[in-house]
Structure formats: C-alpha cells, structure tokens
Amino acid sequence: MKTLLSLTFAMTTSLGLLAGGLFAATHLSNGEPTHHFDHLGAPLWTSIPHRVDPANIGYQREAPDSQMIARGKASEVRLAELEREKSAEPDARTALASLPQASAGYNEAHLAYCRQRYRSYDPADNSYRPFSGGRQPCVSPYMNDQVQSASADIVAQDDGAVLEMGDTGGASMDAHAQWCSARYRSYDPVSDSYRSFSGDVRRCISPY
C-alpha cells in the first residue's frame, strides 16, 4: 500500500513540475510584443511626384563658428602673401633664356654634355624641352669663350658686381664649373648656383 502511494505521489509531482516548466517557457518565449512598422507593404518609390517647397523644409543649421571663420581668413591672407612673394621673385629660366645664343661654334664637349643631360636637346638652336614646356637653352661648363663671357657679363649686371678675371681666371672658372656640375645635378653655370633638396637655391662653393 505504501509503495502504491509513493508511486502515485512521485507521478503527481513530476506532472506538476512538467506543467510548471511548460507554462514558464511559454510565458518567457512570448515576451513583449515586437513593434510593427506601418506601410512596409507599400512600394518603395511612388509613381506620383510631389512638389517640395524648399522654404518650408525647416533645416536645423548650427551657428557659424567665428574662430573657424577667422582661421580661414588668415589662411587666405597668408596664401595671397605667398603668391605675391613668389611672383616678385626673379625667374631663373627667364634670365637664362635672355642670354645671347650663338648659332654655331659649340665644341664637342658642350654638345656631348647637353645630349647626355637632356634627351630633348637640339644642337641646331642649343635648346631642350623642360618638363614645364617650352624651350630652354642648354648651358654647360664646356661652352665657348664668347658665350661664357656674355653669360658672365649678364650675371654681373644682374648682381650689380664687377667680375675681374686675371690671366688664369678662365681656367679656374672652368675647373670650378666642372666640379660643381659633377657634384650637383641641378647646377646652373650661369648663376653659379644649384637647387638643394629643400628647394632653396644655393651658390656652389668649390675648392677652385
């Protein structure tokens, strides 16, 4: 009799626990109802155009930042000053183009130097085509005495200096120009200067 009562109690307890678990699982799985968006079944694009009045859109714009405006104006003023300074600087290419060019009389060393240095070199007018376009005269340390003297005179006039050369001055200038040309690829014998990696134009100083 006791065994029958024990089995009955155990079965009743198990059924109660099972029913409670099912009820709790059902209640938790339902949770809060999800939000349903309206007009999800409507087409994405309408086939009927609607006119929009820009005056009634009502954009919410932030107030302009006075500090940002002041910095922008200062930058514009600085850029304008840099442009004026750049335009006021003398152009070395213009000064080089104004040198008198001899139609003939260039030695082989000068022609070989210009051909090796510039692919677009034309011996007919002693000019080459730079990356910026146009034509520029080729100046080498092997140019004849006539062109070298004319170049020296123009440089002396531009700098406001008087160039005095002795009997051995020509040989010294040739050695100086050859040394600078071999050391600096951007060396310009006319102005005796080269362009450094920082962009500055510096005068070449040689042991000669």
FIKOLZA-1660 file (N, C-alpha, C; in steps of 0.1 Angstrom, whole numbers, plus 5000, padded with zeros to 4 digits):
% residues 208
   i   px   py   pz ch aa at
   1 5008 4988 5000  A  M  N
   1 5000 5000 5000  A  M CA
   1 5009 5013 5000  A  M  C
   2 5019 5012 5008  A  K  N
   2 5028 5024 5009  A  K CA
   2 5035 5026 4995  A  K  C
   3 5039 5014 4989  A  T  N
   3 5046 5015 4976  A  T CA
   3 5037 5022 4966  A  T  C
   4 5024 5019 4966  A  L  N
   4 5015 5024 4956  A  L CA
   4 5013 5039 4958  A  L  C
   5 5012 5043 4971  A  L  N
   5 5011 5057 4974  A  L CA
   5 5024 5065 4970  A  L  C
   6 5035 5059 4972  A  S  N
   6 5048 5066 4969  A  S CA
   6 5048 5068 4954  A  S  C
   7 5045 5058 4946  A  L  N
   7 5045 5059 4931  A  L CA
   7 5035 5070 4927  A  L  C
   8 5023 5070 4933  A  T  N
   8 5013 5080 4929  A  T CA
   8 5018 5094 4932  A  T  C
   9 5024 5096 4944  A  F  N
   9 5030 5109 4947  A  F CA
   9 5041 5113 4938  A  F  C
  10 5049 5104 4934  A  A  N
  10 5060 5108 4925  A  A CA
  10 5055 5112 4912  A  A  C
  11 5045 5104 4906  A  M  N
  11 5040 5108 4893  A  M CA
  11 5033 5121 4893  A  M  C
  12 5026 5124 4904  A  T  N
  12 5019 5137 4905  A  T CA
  12 5029 5148 4906  A  T  C
  13 5039 5146 4914  A  T  N
  13 5049 5157 4915  A  T CA
  13 5056 5159 4901  A  T  C
  14 5059 5149 4894  A  S  N
  14 5066 5150 4881  A  S CA
  14 5057 5157 4871  A  S  C
  15 5044 5154 4871  A  L  N
  15 5035 5160 4862  A  L CA
  15 5034 5175 4866  A  L  C
  16 5033 5178 4879  A  G  N
  16 5033 5192 4883  A  G CA
  16 5045 5200 4878  A  G  C
  17 5057 5194 4880  A  L  N
  17 5069 5201 4876  A  L CA
  17 5069 5203 4861  A  L  C
  18 5065 5193 4853  A  L  N
  18 5065 5194 4839  A  L CA
  18 5055 5205 4834  A  L  C
  19 5043 5205 4840  A  A  N
  19 5033 5216 4837  A  A CA
  19 5038 5230 4840  A  A  C
  20 5045 5231 4852  A  G  N
  20 5051 5244 4855  A  G CA
  20 5062 5249 4846  A  G  C
  21 5070 5239 4842  A  G  N
  21 5081 5243 4832  A  G CA
  21 5075 5247 4819  A  G  C
  22 5065 5240 4814  A  L  N
  22 5059 5244 4801  A  L CA
  22 5053 5257 4802  A  L  C
  23 5046 5260 4813  A  F  N
  23 5040 5273 4814  A  F CA
  23 5050 5285 4815  A  F  C
  24 5061 5282 4822  A  A  N
  24 5071 5293 4823  A  A CA
  24 5078 5295 4809  A  A  C
  25 5081 5284 4802  A  A  N
  25 5087 5285 4789  A  A CA
  25 5078 5293 4779  A  A  C
  26 5065 5290 4780  A  T  N
  26 5056 5296 4771  A  T CA
  26 5055 5311 4774  A  T  C
  27 5055 5315 4787  A  H  N
  27 5054 5328 4791  A  H CA
  27 5066 5336 4787  A  H  C
  28 5078 5330 4789  A  L  N
  28 5090 5337 4786  A  L CA
  28 5093 5339 4771  A  L  C
  29 5088 5329 4763  A  S  N
  29 5090 5330 4749  A  S CA
  29 5082 5340 4742  A  S  C
  30 5070 5343 4748  A  N  N
  30 5062 5354 4742  A  N CA
  30 5068 5367 4744  A  N  C
  31 5073 5371 4756  A  G  N
  31 5079 5383 4759  A  G CA
  31 5070 5395 4755  A  G  C
  32 5077 5407 4753  A  E  N
  32 5070 5419 4749  A  E CA
  32 5067 5418 4734  A  E  C
  33 5056 5423 4730  A  P  N
  33 5052 5423 4715  A  P CA
  33 5062 5432 4707  A  P  C
  34 5066 5427 4696  A  T  N
  34 5075 5435 4687  A  T CA
  34 5068 5446 4680  A  T  C
  35 5076 5457 4677  A  H  N
  35 5070 5468 4671  A  H CA
  35 5068 5465 4656  A  H  C
  36 5057 5468 4650  A  H  N
  36 5055 5466 4636  A  H CA
  36 5054 5480 4629  A  H  C
  37 5062 5481 4619  A  F  N
  37 5063 5494 4611  A  F CA
  37 5051 5494 4602  A  F  C
  38 5046 5506 4600  A  D  N
  38 5035 5508 4591  A  D CA
  38 5040 5510 4577  A  D  C
  39 5032 5507 4567  A  H  N
  39 5034 5509 4553  A  H CA
  39 5046 5501 4548  A  H  C
  40 5049 5489 4555  A  L  N
  40 5060 5481 4549  A  L CA
  40 5056 5474 4537  A  L  C
  41 5043 5472 4535  A  G  N
  41 5039 5466 4522  A  G CA
  41 5038 5475 4511  A  G  C
  42 5039 5489 4513  A  A  N
  42 5038 5498 4502  A  A CA
  42 5050 5498 4494  A  A  C
  43 5050 5502 4481  A  P  N
  43 5062 5503 4473  A  P CA
  43 5072 5513 4478  A  P  C
  44 5084 5510 4475  A  L  N
  44 5095 5519 4479  A  L CA
  44 5094 5533 4472  A  L  C
  45 5092 5533 4459  A  W  N
  45 5092 5545 4452  A  W CA
  45 5077 5548 4447  A  W  C
  46 5073 5560 4449  A  T  N
  46 5060 5564 4445  A  T CA
  46 5060 5567 4430  A  T  C
  47 5048 5565 4424  A  S  N
  47 5047 5568 4409  A  S CA
  47 5041 5581 4407  A  S  C
  48 5037 5588 4418  A  I  N
  48 5031 5601 4417  A  I CA
  48 5041 5612 4423  A  I  C
  49 5046 5621 4415  A  P  N
  49 5055 5631 4420  A  P CA
  49 5048 5641 4430  A  P  C
  50 5056 5645 4440  A  H  N
  50 5051 5655 4449  A  H CA
  50 5060 5667 4449  A  H  C
  51 5055 5679 4448  A  R  N
  51 5063 5691 4448  A  R CA
  51 5067 5694 4462  A  R  C
  52 5080 5697 4464  A  V  N
  52 5086 5701 4477  A  V CA
  52 5089 5716 4477  A  V  C
  53 5085 5723 4487  A  D  N
  53 5087 5737 4488  A  D CA
  53 5100 5739 4497  A  D  C
  54 5111 5743 4491  A  P  N
  54 5124 5745 4499  A  P CA
  54 5122 5754 4510  A  P  C
  55 5113 5764 4509  A  A  N
  55 5112 5774 4520  A  A CA
  55 5105 5768 4533  A  A  C
  56 5099 5757 4531  A  N  N
  56 5091 5751 4543  A  N CA
  56 5098 5738 4548  A  N  C
  57 5110 5735 4543  A  I  N
  57 5117 5723 4548  A  I CA
  57 5121 5725 4562  A  I  C
  58 5126 5736 4566  A  G  N
  58 5130 5738 4580  A  G CA
  58 5143 5731 4584  A  G  C
  59 5154 5734 4577  A  Y  N
  59 5166 5728 4581  A  Y CA
  59 5171 5734 4595  A  Y  C
  60 5177 5725 4603  A  Q  N
  60 5182 5730 4616  A  Q CA
  60 5198 5731 4614  A  Q  C
  61 5202 5744 4612  A  R  N
  61 5216 5747 4609  A  R CA
  61 5222 5752 4622  A  R  C
  62 5235 5748 4624  A  E  N
  62 5242 5753 4635  A  E CA
  62 5248 5767 4632  A  E  C
  63 5250 5774 4643  A  A  N
  63 5255 5788 4641  A  A CA
  63 5270 5787 4636  A  A  C
  64 5274 5796 4628  A  P  N
  64 5288 5796 4623  A  P CA
  64 5298 5798 4634  A  P  C
  65 5309 5791 4632  A  D  N
  65 5320 5792 4642  A  D CA
  65 5329 5804 4639  A  D  C
  66 5329 5814 4647  A  S  N
  66 5337 5826 4645  A  S CA
  66 5352 5823 4644  A  S  C
  67 5357 5814 4653  A  Q  N
  67 5371 5811 4652  A  Q CA
  67 5375 5804 4639  A  Q  C
  68 5366 5795 4635  A  M  N
  68 5369 5788 4622  A  M CA
  68 5369 5798 4610  A  M  C
  69 5360 5808 4611  A  I  N
  69 5360 5818 4600  A  I CA
  69 5372 5826 4601  A  I  C
  70 5377 5830 4613  A  A  N
  70 5389 5838 4614  A  A CA
  70 5401 5831 4609  A  A  C
  71 5402 5818 4612  A  R  N
  71 5414 5810 4608  A  R CA
  71 5413 5809 4592  A  R  C
  72 5401 5807 4587  A  G  N
  72 5401 5807 4572  A  G CA
  72 5405 5820 4565  A  G  C
  73 5401 5831 4571  A  K  N
  73 5405 5844 4565  A  K CA
  73 5420 5846 4567  A  K  C
  74 5426 5842 4578  A  A  N
  74 5440 5843 4580  A  A CA
  74 5448 5834 4570  A  A  C
  75 5443 5822 4567  A  S  N
  75 5449 5814 4557  A  S CA
  75 5449 5820 4543  A  S  C
  76 5437 5826 4540  A  E  N
  76 5436 5832 4527  A  E CA
  76 5446 5844 4525  A  E  C
  77 5447 5852 4536  A  V  N
  77 5457 5863 4536  A  V CA
  77 5471 5858 4534  A  V  C
  78 5474 5847 4541  A  R  N
  78 5488 5842 4540  A  R CA
  78 5491 5836 4526  A  R  C
  79 5481 5829 4521  A  L  N
  79 5483 5824 4507  A  L CA
  79 5485 5835 4497  A  L  C
  80 5477 5846 4499  A  A  N
  80 5479 5857 4490  A  A CA
  80 5492 5864 4491  A  A  C
  81 5498 5865 4503  A  E  N
  81 5511 5870 4505  A  E CA
  81 5522 5861 4499  A  E  C
  82 5520 5848 4500  A  L  N
  82 5530 5838 4494  A  L CA
  82 5529 5840 4479  A  L  C
  83 5517 5841 4473  A  E  N
  83 5516 5843 4459  A  E CA
  83 5523 5855 4454  A  E  C
  84 5522 5866 4462  A  R  N
  84 5528 5879 4458  A  R CA
  84 5543 5878 4459  A  R  C
  85 5548 5871 4469  A  E  N
  85 5563 5869 4471  A  E CA
  85 5568 5860 4460  A  E  C
  86 5560 5850 4456  A  K  N
  86 5565 5841 4445  A  K CA
  86 5566 5848 4432  A  K  C
  87 5555 5857 4429  A  S  N
  87 5555 5864 4417  A  S CA
  87 5566 5875 4416  A  S  C
  88 5570 5880 4428  A  A  N
  88 5581 5890 4428  A  A CA
  88 5595 5885 4427  A  A  C
  89 5597 5872 4429  A  E  N
  89 5610 5866 4428  A  E CA
  89 5614 5865 4413  A  E  C
  90 5626 5867 4410  A  P  N
  90 5630 5866 4396  A  P CA
  90 5631 5852 4391  A  P  C
  91 5627 5849 4379  A  D  N
  91 5626 5836 4374  A  D CA
  91 5640 5833 4367  A  D  C
  92 5647 5823 4372  A  A  N
  92 5660 5819 4367  A  A CA
  92 5659 5815 4352  A  A  C
  93 5648 5808 4349  A  R  N
  93 5646 5803 4335  A  R CA
  93 5645 5815 4325  A  R  C
  94 5638 5826 4330  A  T  N
  94 5636 5838 4321  A  T CA
  94 5650 5845 4319  A  T  C
  95 5658 5845 4330  A  A  N
  95 5671 5852 4329  A  A CA
  95 5680 5843 4320  A  A  C
  96 5679 5830 4321  A  L  N
  96 5687 5821 4312  A  L CA
  96 5683 5822 4298  A  L  C
  97 5670 5824 4295  A  A  N
  97 5665 5825 4281  A  A CA
  97 5669 5838 4275  A  A  C
  98 5672 5848 4283  A  S  N
  98 5676 5861 4277  A  S CA
  98 5691 5861 4274  A  S  C
  99 5698 5851 4276  A  L  N
  99 5712 5851 4273  A  L CA
  99 5714 5850 4258  A  L  C
 100 5724 5857 4252  A  P  N
 100 5726 5856 4237  A  P CA
 100 5731 5842 4234  A  P  C
 101 5725 5836 4224  A  Q  N
 101 5728 5823 4219  A  Q CA
 101 5736 5824 4206  A  Q  C
 102 5747 5817 4205  A  A  N
 102 5755 5816 4193  A  A CA
 102 5749 5805 4184  A  A  C
 103 5748 5808 4172  A  S  N
 103 5742 5798 4162  A  S CA
 103 5751 5787 4160  A  S  C
 104 5764 5789 4161  A  A  N
 104 5774 5778 4159  A  A CA
 104 5786 5781 4167  A  A  C
 105 5796 5771 4167  A  G  N
 105 5808 5773 4174  A  G CA
 105 5809 5766 4187  A  G  C
 106 5799 5757 4190  A  Y  N
 106 5799 5750 4203  A  Y CA
 106 5809 5738 4201  A  Y  C
 107 5817 5735 4210  A  N  N
 107 5826 5724 4209  A  N CA
 107 5820 5711 4212  A  N  C
 108 5827 5700 4209  A  E  N
 108 5821 5687 4211  A  E CA
 108 5818 5684 4225  A  E  C
 109 5826 5689 4234  A  A  N
 109 5824 5686 4248  A  A CA
 109 5810 5692 4253  A  A  C
 110 5808 5704 4248  A  H  N
 110 5795 5710 4252  A  H CA
 110 5783 5703 4246  A  H  C
 111 5784 5699 4233  A  L  N
 111 5773 5691 4227  A  L CA
 111 5771 5678 4234  A  L  C
 112 5782 5671 4237  A  A  N
 112 5781 5658 4244  A  A CA
 112 5775 5660 4258  A  A  C
 113 5778 5670 4265  A  Y  N
 113 5773 5673 4278  A  Y CA
 113 5758 5675 4277  A  Y  C
 114 5753 5683 4268  A  C  N
 114 5739 5686 4267  A  C CA
 114 5731 5674 4262  A  C  C
 115 5737 5666 4253  A  R  N
 115 5730 5654 4248  A  R CA
 115 5728 5644 4259  A  R  C
 116 5738 5643 4268  A  Q  N
 116 5737 5633 4279  A  Q CA
 116 5728 5638 4290  A  Q  C
 117 5727 5651 4292  A  R  N
 117 5719 5657 4302  A  R CA
 117 5705 5658 4299  A  R  C
 118 5702 5661 4286  A  Y  N
 118 5688 5663 4282  A  Y CA
 118 5685 5655 4269  A  Y  C
 119 5674 5647 4270  A  R  N
 119 5671 5639 4259  A  R CA
 119 5665 5647 4247  A  R  C
 120 5659 5658 4251  A  S  N
 120 5652 5666 4240  A  S CA
 120 5662 5677 4235  A  S  C
 121 5675 5675 4237  A  Y  N
 121 5684 5686 4233  A  Y CA
 121 5685 5686 4218  A  Y  C
 122 5685 5699 4213  A  D  N
 122 5685 5701 4198  A  D CA
 122 5698 5710 4196  A  D  C
 123 5708 5704 4189  A  P  N
 123 5720 5712 4187  A  P CA
 123 5718 5723 4177  A  P  C
 124 5708 5723 4169  A  A  N
 124 5705 5734 4160  A  A CA
 124 5704 5748 4167  A  A  C
 125 5696 5748 4178  A  D  N
 125 5694 5760 4185  A  D CA
 125 5699 5760 4199  A  D  C
 126 5706 5749 4203  A  N  N
 126 5712 5747 4216  A  N CA
 126 5701 5749 4227  A  N  C
 127 5690 5741 4225  A  S  N
 127 5679 5742 4235  A  S CA
 127 5674 5728 4237  A  S  C
 128 5666 5727 4248  A  Y  N
 128 5660 5715 4252  A  Y CA
 128 5646 5718 4257  A  Y  C
 129 5638 5708 4259  A  R  N
 129 5624 5710 4263  A  R CA
 129 5623 5705 4278  A  R  C
 130 5621 5714 4287  A  P  N
 130 5619 5711 4301  A  P CA
 130 5606 5705 4304  A  P  C
 131 5604 5699 4316  A  F  N
 131 5591 5693 4320  A  F CA
 131 5580 5704 4320  A  F  C
 132 5583 5717 4322  A  S  N
 132 5573 5727 4323  A  S CA
 132 5568 5732 4309  A  S  C
 133 5575 5726 4298  A  G  N
 133 5571 5730 4285  A  G CA
 133 5580 5741 4280  A  G  C
 134 5578 5744 4267  A  G  N
 134 5586 5754 4261  A  G CA
 134 5600 5749 4257  A  G  C
 135 5609 5759 4254  A  R  N
 135 5623 5755 4251  A  R CA
 135 5632 5764 4260  A  R  C
 136 5643 5757 4265  A  Q  N
 136 5653 5764 4273  A  Q CA
 136 5667 5762 4267  A  Q  C
 137 5675 5772 4268  A  P  N
 137 5689 5770 4263  A  P CA
 137 5697 5761 4272  A  P  C
 138 5706 5753 4266  A  C  N
 138 5715 5745 4274  A  C CA
 138 5728 5752 4277  A  C  C
 139 5731 5752 4290  A  V  N
 139 5744 5759 4294  A  V CA
 139 5752 5749 4301  A  V  C
 140 5764 5747 4296  A  S  N
 140 5773 5737 4302  A  S CA
 140 5787 5743 4305  A  S  C
 141 5795 5737 4313  A  P  N
 141 5808 5742 4317  A  P CA
 141 5818 5742 4305  A  P  C
 142 5814 5736 4294  A  Y  N
 142 5822 5735 4282  A  Y CA
 142 5819 5745 4271  A  Y  C
 143 5811 5755 4274  A  M  N
 143 5807 5764 4263  A  M CA
 143 5819 5773 4259  A  M  C
 144 5818 5778 4247  A  N  N
 144 5830 5786 4242  A  N CA
 144 5831 5799 4250  A  N  C
 145 5842 5805 4247  A  D  N
 145 5846 5817 4255  A  D CA
 145 5836 5829 4252  A  D  C
 146 5830 5829 4240  A  Q  N
 146 5821 5840 4237  A  Q CA
 146 5808 5839 4246  A  Q  C
 147 5803 5827 4246  A  V  N
 147 5790 5825 4254  A  V CA
 147 5793 5826 4269  A  V  C
 148 5805 5821 4273  A  Q  N
 148 5808 5823 4288  A  Q CA
 148 5810 5837 4292  A  Q  C
 149 5817 5845 4283  A  S  N
 149 5819 5859 4287  A  S CA
 149 5805 5867 4287  A  S  C
 150 5797 5863 4277  A  A  N
 150 5783 5870 4277  A  A CA
 150 5775 5866 4289  A  A  C
 151 5776 5854 4293  A  S  N
 151 5768 5849 4305  A  S CA
 151 5774 5856 4317  A  S  C
 152 5787 5857 4318  A  A  N
 152 5793 5863 4330  A  A CA
 152 5789 5878 4331  A  A  C
 153 5789 5885 4319  A  D  N
 153 5785 5899 4319  A  D CA
 153 5771 5901 4324  A  D  C
 154 5762 5892 4319  A  I  N
 154 5748 5894 4323  A  I CA
 154 5746 5891 4338  A  I  C
 155 5753 5881 4343  A  V  N
 155 5752 5878 4357  A  V CA
 155 5758 5889 4365  A  V  C
 156 5769 5895 4361  A  A  N
 156 5775 5906 4368  A  A CA
 156 5765 5918 4368  A  A  C
 157 5758 5921 4357  A  Q  N
 157 5749 5932 4357  A  Q CA
 157 5737 5929 4366  A  Q  C
 158 5732 5917 4366  A  D  N
 158 5721 5914 4375  A  D CA
 158 5725 5915 4390  A  D  C
 159 5736 5911 4393  A  D  N
 159 5740 5911 4407  A  D CA
 159 5746 5924 4411  A  D  C
 160 5749 5933 4402  A  G  N
 160 5754 5946 4405  A  G CA
 160 5769 5946 4409  A  G  C
 161 5776 5935 4404  A  A  N
 161 5790 5934 4408  A  A CA
 161 5799 5934 4396  A  A  C
 162 5811 5936 4397  A  V  N
 162 5821 5937 4387  A  V CA
 162 5830 5925 4388  A  V  C
 163 5830 5917 4377  A  L  N
 163 5838 5904 4377  A  L CA
 163 5852 5907 4371  A  L  C
 164 5862 5905 4379  A  E  N
 164 5875 5908 4374  A  E CA
 164 5882 5894 4373  A  E  C
 165 5888 5891 4361  A  M  N
 165 5894 5879 4359  A  M CA
 165 5909 5881 4354  A  M  C
 166 5918 5874 4359  A  G  N
 166 5932 5875 4355  A  G CA
 166 5935 5866 4343  A  G  C
 167 5948 5864 4341  A  D  N
 167 5952 5855 4330  A  D CA
 167 5948 5841 4332  A  D  C
 168 5948 5837 4345  A  T  N
 168 5944 5823 4348  A  T CA
 168 5930 5822 4353  A  T  C
 169 5922 5832 4352  A  G  N
 169 5908 5832 4357  A  G CA
 169 5899 5823 4349  A  G  C
 170 5901 5822 4336  A  G  N
 170 5893 5814 4328  A  G CA
 170 5894 5799 4331  A  G  C
 171 5907 5795 4333  A  A  N
 171 5909 5781 4337  A  A CA
 171 5903 5777 4350  A  A  C
 172 5904 5787 4360  A  S  N
 172 5899 5785 4373  A  S CA
 172 5884 5784 4372  A  S  C
 173 5877 5792 4364  A  M  N
 173 5863 5792 4363  A  M CA
 173 5858 5779 4357  A  M  C
 174 5866 5774 4347  A  D  N
 174 5862 5761 4341  A  D CA
 174 5863 5749 4351  A  D  C
 175 5874 5749 4358  A  A  N
 175 5875 5739 4368  A  A CA
 175 5864 5740 4379  A  A  C
 176 5861 5752 4383  A  H  N
 176 5850 5754 4393  A  H CA
 176 5837 5749 4387  A  H  C
 177 5834 5752 4375  A  A  N
 177 5821 5748 4369  A  A CA
 177 5821 5733 4367  A  A  C
 178 5832 5727 4363  A  Q  N
 178 5832 5713 4361  A  Q CA
 178 5830 5706 4374  A  Q  C
 179 5836 5711 4385  A  W  N
 179 5835 5704 4398  A  W CA
 179 5820 5705 4403  A  W  C
 180 5814 5717 4402  A  C  N
 180 5800 5719 4406  A  C CA
 180 5791 5711 4398  A  C  C
 181 5793 5710 4385  A  S  N
 181 5784 5703 4376  A  S CA
 181 5785 5688 4379  A  S  C
 182 5796 5683 4383  A  A  N
 182 5798 5669 4386  A  A CA
 182 5792 5666 4400  A  A  C
 183 5792 5675 4409  A  R  N
 183 5787 5673 4422  A  R CA
 183 5772 5675 4424  A  R  C
 184 5766 5685 4416  A  Y  N
 184 5752 5688 4418  A  Y CA
 184 5746 5687 4404  A  Y  C
 185 5735 5679 4403  A  R  N
 185 5728 5677 4390  A  R CA
 185 5721 5689 4386  A  R  C
 186 5716 5697 4396  A  S  N
 186 5708 5709 4392  A  S CA
 186 5717 5722 4391  A  S  C
 187 5730 5720 4390  A  Y  N
 187 5739 5731 4389  A  Y CA
 187 5737 5740 4377  A  Y  C
 188 5737 5753 4378  A  D  N
 188 5735 5762 4367  A  D CA
 188 5747 5771 4366  A  D  C
 189 5755 5769 4356  A  P  N
 189 5768 5777 4354  A  P CA
 189 5766 5792 4353  A  P  C
 190 5754 5796 4348  A  V  N
 190 5751 5810 4346  A  V CA
 190 5751 5817 4359  A  V  C
 191 5743 5812 4368  A  S  N
 191 5742 5819 4381  A  S CA
 191 5751 5813 4392  A  S  C
 192 5759 5802 4388  A  D  N
 192 5768 5796 4397  A  D CA
 192 5760 5791 4410  A  D  C
 193 5749 5785 4408  A  S  N
 193 5741 5780 4419  A  S CA
 193 5734 5767 4415  A  S  C
 194 5729 5761 4426  A  Y  N
 194 5722 5748 4424  A  Y CA
 194 5710 5748 4434  A  Y  C
 195 5701 5739 4431  A  R  N
 195 5689 5738 4439  A  R CA
 195 5690 5726 4449  A  R  C
 196 5689 5729 4462  A  S  N
 196 5690 5718 4472  A  S CA
 196 5678 5710 4473  A  S  C
 197 5678 5699 4481  A  F  N
 197 5667 5690 4482  A  F CA
 197 5655 5698 4489  A  F  C
 198 5658 5708 4497  A  S  N
 198 5647 5715 4504  A  S CA
 198 5641 5725 4494  A  S  C
 199 5646 5727 4482  A  G  N
 199 5641 5737 4473  A  G CA
 199 5648 5750 4472  A  G  C
 200 5657 5753 4481  A  D  N
 200 5664 5765 4481  A  D CA
 200 5675 5766 4471  A  D  C
 201 5677 5777 4465  A  V  N
 201 5688 5780 4455  A  V CA
 201 5700 5784 4463  A  V  C
 202 5711 5777 4462  A  R  N
 202 5724 5780 4469  A  R CA
 202 5735 5781 4459  A  R  C
 203 5745 5790 4463  A  R  N
 203 5757 5792 4455  A  R CA
 203 5766 5780 4457  A  R  C
 204 5772 5776 4446  A  C  N
 204 5782 5765 4447  A  C CA
 204 5795 5770 4451  A  C  C
 205 5801 5763 4461  A  I  N
 205 5814 5766 4466  A  I CA
 205 5823 5754 4464  A  I  C
 206 5834 5756 4456  A  S  N
 206 5843 5745 4452  A  S CA
 206 5857 5748 4457  A  S  C
 207 5865 5738 4457  A  P  N
 207 5879 5740 4461  A  P CA
 207 5887 5749 4451  A  P  C
 208 5881 5752 4440  A  Y  N
 208 5888 5760 4430  A  Y CA
 208 5884 5775 4431  A  Y  C
% end
